[in-house]
Amino acid sequence: MQQRAKDTRLSVIEGAARVFAEIGYGNASLTDITKRAGVTKGALYFHFTSKRELALAVIEEQHATVLAAGAKILSSEAPALEKLLGLCRMFCQQLLEEPVVQGGIRLTFEASAFDADVSGPYQDWINTTEELLRQAVLDGSIRADLDASAFARYLVASFTGVQLVSDVLTSRADVLLRIEQMWEFLLPALRPALRS
């Protein structure tokens, strides 16, 4: 794909993400999206055949955005538990600042409206969390008897719930604080027992 076409495609995705984030999948129209993206309907239809296909592209772009930012944290020399905390903070920051992430996350909550399987990004997040927890067990920063698989699922569910409630109550204005509070509750449960 030529650069101009790639730029147009990305403009459509970004415009759609903003519209989906603001009014949701069901209320969004392709006319709203073309206006927000600053493209013609012809340009939109050149890249996407339907609103559903566009929603799936927003989710895919959201996941790619999170993965790219996460890769920097994962490749750092930080201990595994610090990496996990860093990933949560980074994701919160993106929820506040990145329209594609905001739109993609709202779409994952509304996926039944367009019959989409959105389990892939969640499974990636669970797998990454589980691997970091296993590393943290090995380096002794969390308890050896932790069920990393079960805790990874719990953590992703907790994070998802915390940011969703923050969105409902404060339009995410307090999301960073609420995630820090989540960790204040969780970290004592992870720490190895002190020997007497």
Secondary structure, DSSP 4 states (H G I P E B T S, - for coil): --HHHHHHHHHHHHHHHHHHHHHHHHH--HHHHHHHHT--HHHHHHH-SSHHHHHHHHHHHHHHHHHHHHHHHHTSSS-HHHHHHHHHHHHHHHHHH-HHHHHHHHHHHTGGGGT---HHHHHHHHHHHHHHHHHHHHTTSS-TT--HHHHHHHHHHHHHHHHHHHHHHHTTTTHHHHHHHHHHHHHHHHSPPPP-
